[in-house]
Amino acid sequence: MTVTAVLEHAWVVVPALNEALVIRRSIDELRKVFPRVVVVDDGSEDATGEEALAAGAVVIRHPLNLGQGAAIQTGIDFALSRGAAYIATFDADGQHSVEDLRLMLEVLCKDQLDIVLGSRFLGRAEGMTRSRSALIRIGVFFTNLTTGVSLTDAHNGLRMMTRSTAKRLRICQDRMAHASEFIAQIGRLDLKVKEVPVTITYSAYSVAKGQKMTNSFRIVLDLFVGWLLR
């Protein structure tokens, strides 16, 4: 199968909440490589859905904010219903690289893997503070400890998976801890996984909008509660 044919069978899921200022630019860049993009507008109070639609994405709207995990699952279900052979997740705020995602798809196909995960710690994290890096690494340590899967970056929203993998995974954590839930299921299902170096860009917008330190604390708290309930 040619690269063009592979890209035609790939869907990119973009969860979004109040991203009207940047989402059109993010989708424009994404669709230069990946023509099939579904944005899940997770109860936005601004024009996120309209801007995404104008950029050429398919838009699904949650009438209420259900959380990033729920938005991703909605997008995955939609992509599967459209016959996607490959499904990716990609953040709306411009911190991810489209070229990284394209390379991840190449690795997925070439190495015959189930899922490929991006790692900022194997690659670069531009603009990330030392305190944030330390807290994320604590979350990674806790995730590795509780899931039995050894990774360098467990909370990166840049992922690429096969259709069969997407059908087997199911996100139940609605909030940010869905990332660790992904890892737990990868371990439980004994999936073939590989991390690849990626670049995460922490802009002033993304830090103010979605990369606050309190989010990292919530991740750790969600992980701990989830572990107690297992």
C-alpha positions in Angstrom: 0.0 0.0 0.0 1.4 3.4 -1.0 1.9 6.2 1.6 -1.0 8.2 0.0 -3.3 5.2 0.3 -2.3 4.6 4.0 -3.0 8.3 4.8 -6.4 8.0 3.1 -7.3 5.2 5.5 -6.1 7.1 8.6 -8.4 9.2 10.8 -7.1 11.7 13.3 -9.2 12.4 16.5 -8.8 15.8 18.0 -10.6 16.5 21.3 -11.2 20.2 21.8 -12.6 22.5 24.5 -12.8 26.3 23.9 -10.0 26.3 21.3 -11.5 28.7 18.8 -8.4 30.9 18.8 -6.1 28.2 17.5 -8.0 25.2 16.2 -8.4 26.4 12.6 -4.6 26.7 12.3 -4.1 23.3 13.9 -6.6 21.6 11.6 -5.2 23.4 8.5 -1.7 22.1 9.3 -3.0 18.6 10.1 -5.1 18.2 6.9 -2.1 19.0 4.7 -0.9 15.5 5.6 -4.0 13.7 7.0 -7.1 14.5 5.1 -9.5 12.8 7.5 -9.9 14.6 10.8 -12.7 14.5 13.3 -12.8 17.2 16.0 -14.9 16.3 19.1 -16.1 19.6 20.5 -16.5 18.7 24.1 -19.1 21.3 25.2 -17.2 24.4 24.2 -18.6 27.8 25.0 -16.9 29.5 22.1 -16.8 29.0 18.3 -14.5 25.9 18.4 -16.8 23.7 16.4 -17.5 26.4 13.8 -13.7 27.1 13.3 -12.9 23.4 13.0 -15.7 22.9 10.5 -14.4 25.9 8.4 -11.0 24.2 8.4 -12.5 21.1 6.8 -12.8 18.7 9.8 -15.8 16.6 10.6 -17.2 18.0 13.9 -19.0 16.0 16.6 -20.4 18.1 19.5 -20.9 17.0 23.1 -23.7 19.2 24.5 -22.0 19.2 27.8 -18.3 19.0 28.8 -17.6 15.3 29.4 -13.8 15.4 29.7 -10.9 14.7 27.3 -11.1 10.9 27.7 -14.8 10.8 26.7 -14.1 13.1 23.8 -11.3 10.8 22.5 -13.6 7.7 22.8 -16.3 9.5 20.9 -13.8 10.3 18.1 -12.5 6.8 18.0 -15.9 5.3 17.8 -16.7 7.7 14.9 -13.5 6.8 13.0 -14.2 3.1 13.4 -17.7 3.6 12.1 -16.1 5.2 9.0 -13.9 2.2 8.3 -10.6 3.7 9.6 -7.6 1.4 9.2 -5.5 3.6 11.4 -6.5 6.0 14.2 -4.5 8.8 15.8 -5.1 11.2 18.7 -3.8 14.8 18.4 -4.1 17.8 20.7 -6.0 20.9 19.4 -3.8 23.6 20.9 -0.9 23.4 18.5 1.6 21.7 20.8 2.0 18.6 18.6 3.9 18.2 15.3 2.1 16.8 12.2 5.4 15.6 10.9 5.9 13.6 14.1 2.5 12.0 13.6 3.3 11.1 10.0 6.5 9.4 11.1 4.6 7.5 13.8 2.3 6.1 11.1 5.4 4.9 9.1 6.8 3.2 12.2 3.5 1.6 13.0 3.3 0.1 9.5 6.9 -0.8 9.0 7.4 -2.5 12.4 3.9 -4.1 12.3 3.0 -2.7 15.7 -0.4 -2.4 17.5 0.2 1.2 18.7 2.9 3.9 18.6 3.3 6.5 21.4 5.1 9.8 21.2 7.7 10.6 23.9 8.8 14.2 24.6 11.5 12.7 26.9 13.0 10.8 24.0 12.6 13.9 21.8 12.2 17.5 22.9 9.8 19.5 25.1 10.2 23.1 24.1 9.3 25.6 26.8 8.6 23.0 29.5 9.7 24.1 33.0 11.8 21.9 35.3 8.9 21.7 37.8 6.5 20.5 35.2 9.0 18.0 33.8 9.5 16.6 37.3 5.8 16.2 38.0 5.2 14.5 34.7 8.0 12.1 35.4 6.5 11.3 38.7 3.3 10.4 36.9 5.2 8.3 34.4 6.9 6.4 37.3 3.5 5.8 39.0 2.0 4.6 35.7 4.9 2.2 35.0 4.7 0.9 38.5 1.0 0.2 38.4 0.6 -1.1 34.8 3.8 -3.1 34.3 4.5 -1.3 31.0 7.9 0.5 30.9 7.6 3.9 29.1 9.4 7.2 29.2 6.3 9.4 28.6 2.9 8.1 29.7 0.9 11.3 29.3 1.5 12.3 25.8 -1.6 12.9 23.7 0.1 12.0 20.4 -0.7 8.3 19.5 -1.2 6.2 16.4 -2.9 2.8 16.5 -4.3 0.2 14.2 -8.0 -0.4 13.7 -7.9 -3.7 15.6 -6.2 -2.0 18.6 -8.7 0.8 18.7 -11.5 -1.7 18.8 -9.9 -3.5 21.8 -9.2 -0.3 23.8 -12.0 1.3 25.7 -11.6 4.6 27.7 -13.6 4.8 30.9 -11.7 7.7 32.6 -13.3 10.9 31.4 -10.6 13.2 32.8 -6.9 13.5 32.1 -6.1 10.1 33.6 -7.4 8.5 30.5 -3.7 8.6 29.2 -2.6 6.2 32.0 -5.7 4.1 31.3 -4.5 3.7 27.7 -1.2 2.3 29.1 -2.9 0.0 31.5 -4.9 -1.6 28.7 -1.8 -1.9 26.5 -0.2 -3.9 29.2 -3.3 -6.0 30.0 -3.8 -6.8 26.3 -0.1 -7.4 25.7 -0.1 -5.1 22.7 3.0 -4.5 20.6 4.0 -0.9 21.5 6.8 1.4 20.7 7.7 4.9 21.7 9.2 7.4 19.2 10.8 10.8 19.8 8.5 13.7 19.3 8.6 17.5 19.9 6.1 19.1 22.3 5.9 22.9 22.1 4.7 24.6 25.2 3.5 28.0 24.0 2.2 30.8 26.2 -1.3 29.8 24.9 -1.0 26.1 25.6 0.4 26.7 29.1 -2.4 29.1 30.0 -5.1 27.0 28.4 -4.3 23.4 29.0 -0.9 22.7 30.5 -1.3 24.1 34.0 0.5 22.4 36.9 -2.9 21.7 38.5 -3.7 19.4 35.6 -0.6 17.3 36.4 -1.7 17.1 40.0 -5.2 16.0 38.9 -3.6 13.2 36.8 -1.7 11.9 39.7 -4.8 12.0 41.9 -6.9 10.3 39.2 -4.3 7.6 38.9 -4.2 7.0 42.6 -8.0 6.8 42.9 -8.1 4.5 39.9 -5.5 2.2 41.4 -7.4 2.0 44.7 -10.6 1.0 42.8 -8.9 -1.7 40.7 
